[in-house]
Amino acid sequence: MGGDQHVGGSKRLAGNPFKGRQPTSHERIKGVPWDASYHDGPAPWDVGHPQPAIVRLASEGAFTGTVLDAGCGTGENAFYLASLGLSVLGVDVAETALTIARKKAADRGIKIDFAEVDALELERLGRTFDTVVDSGLFHTFDGDEQIRYVASLASVTKSGGTVYVLCFSDDGPETGPHPVSDEARRAAFNASTGWIVLSIEPDRVQTNFHDNGAPAWLATIKRTAT
């Protein structure tokens, strides 16, 4: 999942396209579910390769144990981590994205699992992870949803586990949709909810609309309580 909704020629969908779940603020504004972003070619954030920030983190040994990719989209970050021998589960609400991801996995011979799960209800997975990566998901939520999402992450992150959040920042020109302030992220992840923010560094998010990526924050966050 990523930035602004891209639906191309898709029309607003009739009936209940949200499969019984409560649509997010972004989906309510657009009138279509995230799945519609994948109906007319690659979504803006579906760049066809892992985010450089994720590759760099992996080269530094950041990912250990079991890994959850929250909002995995068509799976490029998850595939990269799985290729390093890590046990990875990718989750997303977009069925079409997961269909594409599973086909890629089969074509590439990569052993990896995917599940259609609402990121605001990750407890439904019934398991916990040592490391969680969020590349372009946190910034899609409004303030209240960010609080719910962080609580959802807490339900699946082991005590002592690490969450890496790569999201659009509000610092610099050509910011992406839904830029997040440093203050907003610190408000969501804090000691009162069982988190320690170890670092927040400027970075870039690659998109199909930015030649050199959009300004981003890369946060390293430790889970301190269960």
C-alpha positions in Angstrom: 0.0 0.0 0.0 1.2 3.5 -0.5 0.3 7.0 -1.4 -2.7 8.6 -3.1 -5.3 6.3 -4.5 -4.9 5.5 -8.2 -8.0 4.1 -9.9 -7.4 5.0 -13.6 -10.5 4.3 -15.5 -12.2 2.4 -12.7 -15.6 3.7 -11.6 -16.8 4.0 -8.1 -17.9 0.5 -7.0 -21.4 -0.3 -6.2 -22.6 -2.5 -3.3 -20.2 -3.3 -0.5 -16.7 -3.4 -2.0 -15.1 -3.3 1.4 -16.0 -6.9 2.3 -17.7 -6.0 5.6 -14.9 -4.0 7.0 -15.0 -0.3 7.9 -13.4 1.7 5.1 -10.5 3.9 6.0 -10.7 7.7 5.8 -8.8 7.6 2.5 -11.2 5.0 1.0 -14.2 7.0 2.2 -12.8 10.1 0.4 -12.1 8.2 -2.8 -15.3 6.1 -2.7 -13.4 3.0 -3.7 -11.3 0.4 -1.8 -7.6 0.1 -2.0 -8.0 -2.9 -4.3 -9.1 -0.5 -7.1 -5.6 0.9 -7.1 -4.4 -2.3 -8.8 -7.1 -2.6 -11.5 -5.6 -0.4 -14.2 -1.8 -1.1 -14.1 0.7 -0.5 -11.4 -0.3 1.6 -8.4 1.8 4.8 -7.8 3.8 3.0 -5.1 4.2 -0.3 -7.0 7.6 0.4 -8.4 8.6 -3.1 -9.3 11.5 -3.5 -6.9 12.1 -3.2 -3.1 12.5 0.2 -1.6 16.2 1.2 -1.4 15.7 2.0 2.3 14.5 -1.5 3.0 17.5 -3.0 1.1 19.8 -0.8 3.1 18.3 -1.8 6.4 18.6 -5.5 5.4 22.3 -5.0 4.5 22.8 -3.6 8.0 21.2 -6.8 9.6 18.1 -5.0 10.7 15.7 -7.8 9.9 15.8 -10.9 12.1 13.6 -13.8 13.0 10.0 -13.8 11.7 9.1 -10.8 9.6 5.7 -9.2 8.9 5.3 -6.9 5.9 2.2 -4.8 6.8 0.6 -3.4 3.6 2.8 -5.5 1.4 1.1 -4.6 -1.9 2.4 -6.8 -4.7 5.2 -8.0 -2.5 8.5 -6.6 -3.7 9.9 -5.8 -0.2 8.6 -9.1 1.1 10.3 -11.0 -1.7 13.6 -9.3 -1.1 13.5 -10.2 2.6 12.5 -13.8 1.9 15.3 -14.1 -0.6 17.7 -13.5 2.3 16.3 -16.6 4.0 13.9 -14.8 6.4 10.5 -16.2 7.2 8.1 -13.5 5.9 4.4 -13.0 5.9 3.0 -10.2 3.7 -0.5 -8.9 4.5 -2.7 -6.4 2.7 -6.5 -5.7 2.2 -6.1 -5.5 -1.6 -7.0 -8.9 -3.0 -5.8 -8.0 -6.5 -2.4 -7.0 -5.1 -2.1 -10.3 -3.3 -3.1 -12.3 -6.4 -0.3 -10.5 -8.3 2.1 -11.2 -5.4 1.3 -14.9 -5.3 1.9 -15.2 -9.0 5.2 -13.4 -8.7 6.2 -15.8 -5.9 5.4 -18.8 -8.0 7.2 -17.4 -11.1 10.3 -16.6 -9.0 10.3 -19.7 -7.0 10.2 -17.8 -3.7 8.8 -19.4 -0.6 6.6 -16.9 1.1 3.2 -16.5 2.6 0.5 -13.8 2.0 -2.8 -13.2 3.7 -5.7 -10.8 3.1 -5.9 -9.0 6.4 -7.0 -5.5 7.5 -4.0 -3.7 9.0 -6.2 -2.3 11.7 -7.1 -5.8 12.9 -3.8 -7.6 12.7 -4.6 -9.5 15.9 -6.7 -11.8 13.7 -3.4 -13.3 12.5 -3.1 -15.0 15.8 0.7 -14.8 15.9 3.5 -12.5 16.7 6.7 -11.4 14.8 10.2 -10.4 15.7 10.4 -7.7 13.0 7.7 -5.7 11.2 8.2 -3.5 8.1 5.7 -0.8 7.1 6.7 0.7 3.8 4.1 3.3 2.8 1.2 2.2 5.1 1.3 4.4 8.2 0.9 7.6 6.2 -2.4 6.5 4.5 -4.3 6.7 7.9 -5.7 9.7 9.6 -4.8 10.6 13.2 -7.4 8.4 14.8 -6.6 5.5 12.5 -2.9 5.8 13.2 -3.6 5.2 16.9 -5.7 2.1 16.0 -3.0 0.9 13.7 -0.3 1.2 16.3 -2.4 -0.8 18.7 -2.9 -3.3 16.0 0.8 -3.5 15.4 1.3 -4.0 19.2 -0.8 -7.1 19.0 1.6 -8.8 16.6 5.0 -7.5 17.6 6.9 -9.5 20.1 8.3 -7.8 23.2 11.7 -6.5 22.2 10.7 -6.7 18.6 11.4 -3.9 16.1 9.1 -2.0 13.7 10.5 -0.1 10.8 8.2 2.6 9.3 9.0 4.3 6.0 6.5 7.0 5.2 6.1 10.3 3.4 7.5 13.2 5.4 6.3 16.8 5.5 9.9 18.1 5.2 11.1 19.4 1.8 9.7 20.0 -1.7 7.6 17.5 -3.7 6.2 15.7 -0.7 4.0 12.7 -1.3 0.3 12.5 -0.5 -0.6 12.4 3.2 2.8 13.6 4.5 3.4 12.8 8.2 5.1 15.1 10.7 7.7 13.9 13.1 5.4 14.9 15.9 2.5 12.8 14.6 4.5 9.7 14.5 5.9 10.2 17.9 2.4 10.8 19.2 1.3 7.4 17.8 4.4 5.5 19.0 5.2 6.4 22.6 6.1 4.9 25.9 2.5 4.9 27.2 1.5 2.4 24.5 4.7 0.3 24.9 7.0 1.7 22.3 10.4 3.4 22.2 11.3 5.4 19.1 15.0 4.7 18.7 15.5 6.9 15.6 13.8 8.9 13.0 15.9 9.7 10.0 15.2 11.5 6.7 15.0 9.2 3.7 13.3 8.8 0.3 10.3 6.7 -0.9 10.4 5.6 -4.5 7.2 6.1 -6.5 6.1 6.1 -10.1 5.5 9.8 -9.9 8.9 11.0 -8.4 12.1 10.7 -10.4 14.3 10.7 -7.3 11.7 9.6 -4.8 9.6 11.6 -2.4 10.8 12.9 1.0 10.3 10.3 3.7 10.9 9.5 7.3 12.5 6.2 8.3 11.7 5.3 11.9 13.1 2.5 14.0 10.8 1.7 16.8 11.2 -0.9 19.6 8.3 -2.8 21.3 8.8 -2.7 25.0 5.7 -4.3 26.4 3.2 -7.0 25.5 
